[in-house]
Amino acid sequence: MNDEFLRIDNITKSYGGNTVLHGVSLTFRTGQVYGILGENGAGKSTLIKIISGLESADSGTITVDAETVHFGAPRDALARGISVITQEQTLVLDRSVAENVMLGHLDRKFGFVSERATRKRFDELRDRVGFTGLKAGTPVRSLSIATRQQVEILRAIAHGSRLIIMDEPTAILSSVETEQLLALIRRLAATGIVILLISHFLEDVLAVANEVTVLRDGTVTFSGPAEGQTTQTLTRHMVGRFVDADHREPAPVPADAAVRLDVRGITRSDGIGPVSLSVRAGEIVGMAGLIGSGRTEVARAIFGVDHSIAGEVWLDGERLKLSTPREAIRRGMAMVTENRKEDGLSLIQSIRENATIIVRRKYSRAGLRTVGKEKAAVTVATKLTEVKASSIEQPVWTLSGGNQQKVLFTRWTMKQPGVLIVDEPTRGVDVGAKAQIHQLIRDLAAQGIAVLVISSEIEEVMGLSHRLLVMRTGRVVNEFRWGEADRQQVIEAAFGGVPAPAGEGETL
Amino acid sequence: MNGLVTRLKANARDYGIVFTAIALVIILSTTTTTFFTQQNLVNLFDQMVVVGILACAVTIAMIAGVIDLSMSAIAAVSAIIGATAMNAFGIGPGVVVAILVGVALGAFNGLAVTYGKVNAFIATLATGMMFRGFAVVITGGQIVAINNPAIADLSKRGPILNITWASWVLLLVVLITGIMLWRSVYGRTLYAVGGNPAAARISGISVGWAQTSAFMISGGLSAIAGVVLASRSVSAQPSMGTGLEFTAIAAAVIGGVSFAGGHGAIWRAILGVFLLQMIANGFNLLGLPTTFQQVVQGLLILVAVAVDQLIRRRKS
């Protein structure tokens, strides 16, 4: 099957005076998987918006099934069999799986929804696609993110989609879930569906795509078979220079470095724990594990965001008496949370306001803020964290994901913490910013900060950490020193392929 | 330079509302001979006082991410208890009592929302009914007359600027709350809490206390508005000020205070009050049928919010 389904010719698009796509031409054939790569701002999202009818191009043509089309709205694209699955899921959480999938195509009987007919058609569709794990009646809210994604895919197929665009589908998935999704993409392609995969995860793209297109500054810098490409060659096309994979051995921790964070048997009411761990000054300790293994939950319990029912947290040799974020911060702990939009940043406020929220009292006199000092301090701090913005007064929502993440780092570094917990430091961040954030984490550790890094991206924690803790079902099951284990071993430990050591839950 | 352009664009909304206000002033000044006279402006300002004070309260609550629909009920209860206290102990102590009652009722709202975990909209809708009923219970539905007629002096003009004493009260409230939100550490806390409560909590801020205190300030300001309202008729009664919180919320929204929290400023709310009042004033001066006045004011709210959404959509 090598039939052309969709072709775009010479697509140009600009916003204001800023041209984001310069005459892009691409062809998509049935049954193929296309990876679309590029740094943030390279024009990927705009391209997707044009293909899916969310935006219209300034010039150029779109051809579907050898017929020139004009998409005025997403429903026009949908009618042509083009659908998008975005990072933000668009399901009705309180309705069942079947209702979500069949939304807009519910069977009616005497003007009422016929539950039975809808379910029957759902079951047929599900079996045909092979999502045997999905149950028609389950409320979507009770499903994991990975399963919800399957529901979205199934809905796209139910709508008769022939081209499915997936925007960063693996960003929210653990390694194993990612493998499953990639297998699924291959299966869908085999049925003749075209898949456009937009991703920052080059390995994922290389694992599944037939062809790869790289965008840089609105132009195609590479388009061709995925075969023969490596993450290095693709990165070079993306950034226009060669970026070495960041796997330098971390600077050694002095033998006499004091233990700054000491967690003893912390246990939560949801069955996670007991977990014990310690981090020394200048040390980076990584935490890997599947989503749901309890990594984030442990971090939140240490920081006092969530309650723990047992266990102690010791900072610099003193026990933390209260378990609240306020107390943790007072005693020199900092935490960059997993989801910067949910519990990290206040998007409508400026870089300065977001950066100084913790140190707001420091730059004040008699309860009134001394804005001059605050500005000076933020200017210095954002230089260190390499936040790219035209002004520190710029609202945070105008920044790219990478810069938003750096603002979050700025906030905590301004407090000069002794212990830093970082949950998913580079989620949804482009390649360039990622390397900068990794360097930042190393620099902070070099200053004597004890760093605990959590990430779904195994390479990330493997590359950064002096010691890597692997969690499974709420306990730490393995510990590897830097360079001691390869990716496969870590995945196996996370998945349970390696027997847990005796005295489960205790680290070495 | 580049930074300035970005800021101008990001703040397009500010200029929209300022230009609308200026345009209305110019239109009314040129089409009528009576608008731009001292007498009219002094009256206009005086008429802004009660809603203006409430709009300051609304702004503080909305920036902290909550809403207070019980403001006019708090104003009534505080004014009634305050009037009774005035009759017993004199005007000064009476005002203090009124404010304390307002702060206490605000604290009750705050606890219901933060510790009772009831949505602020619903909680204050309910407490508003309770407070209003409370006012009826205390008075038996009767008017409480204030014995000392000196309270009516609030509507008299003071020596400076020729504006009424009530207008001075508004100016003082605007100044204090304005500086508080603009420059104080506490103000920053409110913005942080309203902008993203989960992030504020992880940043070590007590979200519950911040919101409760915002309700307390809102209650205290409502009480001040209640006293000013009572001064107009030298009496207080259970049904006084009914529905004024909606005018105040409308004014804040027109001015560009975000309903979603974390964004806004006192001057915006006051500009909103000014616009609404100018429309009413314009209808009178131009001799237009006042029946249409509410239609225009309602339309203005819709347009303000729609333009806000449009700008936000283009931004994202």
Boltz contact constraints between the chains, C-beta under 6 A:
constraints:
  - contact:
      token1: [A, 305]
      token2: [B, 202]
      max_distance: 6.0
  - contact:
      token1: [A, 325]
      token2: [B, 202]
      max_distance: 6.0
  - contact:
      token1: [A, 325]
      token2: [B, 204]
      max_distance: 6.0
  - contact:
      token1: [A, 326]
      token2: [B, 204]
      max_distance: 6.0
  - contact:
      token1: [A, 329]
      token2: [B, 204]
      max_distance: 6.0
  - contact:
      token1: [A, 337]
      token2: [B, 202]
      max_distance: 6.0
  - contact:
      token1: [A, 343]
      token2: [B, 198]
      max_distance: 6.0
  - contact:
      token1: [A, 343]
      token2: [B, 199]
      max_distance: 6.0
  - contact:
      token1: [A, 343]
      token2: [B, 202]
      max_distance: 6.0
  - contact:
      token1: [A, 344]
      token2: [B, 199]
      max_distance: 6.0
  - contact:
      token1: [A, 346]
      token2: [B, 195]
      max_distance: 6.0
  - contact:
      token1: [A, 346]
      token2: [B, 196]
      max_distance: 6.0
  - contact:
      token1: [A, 346]
      token2: [B, 199]
      max_distance: 6.0
  - contact:
      token1: [A, 346]
      token2: [B, 262]
      max_distance: 6.0
  - contact:
      token1: [A, 348]
      token2: [B, 262]
      max_distance: 6.0
  - contact:
      token1: [A, 348]
      token2: [B, 263]
      max_distance: 6.0
  - contact:
      token1: [A, 349]
      token2: [B, 195]
      max_distance: 6.0
  - contact:
      token1: [A, 357]
      token2: [B, 192]
      max_distance: 6.0
  - contact:
      token1: [A, 357]
      token2: [B, 203]
      max_distance: 6.0
  - contact:
      token1: [A, 358]
      token2: [B, 203]
      max_distance: 6.0
  - contact:
      token1: [A, 360]
      token2: [B, 185]
      max_distance: 6.0
  - contact:
      token1: [A, 360]
      token2: [B, 188]
      max_distance: 6.0
  - contact:
      token1: [A, 361]
      token2: [B, 185]
      max_distance: 6.0
  - contact:
      token1: [A, 364]
      token2: [B, 185]
      max_distance: 6.0
  - contact:
      token1: [A, 367]
      token2: [B, 184]
      max_distance: 6.0
  - contact:
      token1: [A, 367]
      token2: [B, 185]
      max_distance: 6.0
  - contact:
      token1: [A, 368]
      token2: [B, 183]
      max_distance: 6.0
  - contact:
      token1: [A, 368]
      token2: [B, 184]
      max_distance: 6.0
  - contact:
      token1: [A, 369]
      token2: [B, 183]
      max_distance: 6.0
  - contact:
      token1: [A, 390]
      token2: [B, 2]
      max_distance: 6.0
  - contact:
      token1: [A, 390]
      token2: [B, 3]
      max_distance: 6.0
  - contact:
      token1: [A, 390]
      token2: [B, 6]
      max_distance: 6.0
  - contact:
      token1: [A, 391]
      token2: [B, 3]
      max_distance: 6.0
  - contact:
      token1: [A, 395]
      token2: [B, 10]
      max_distance: 6.0
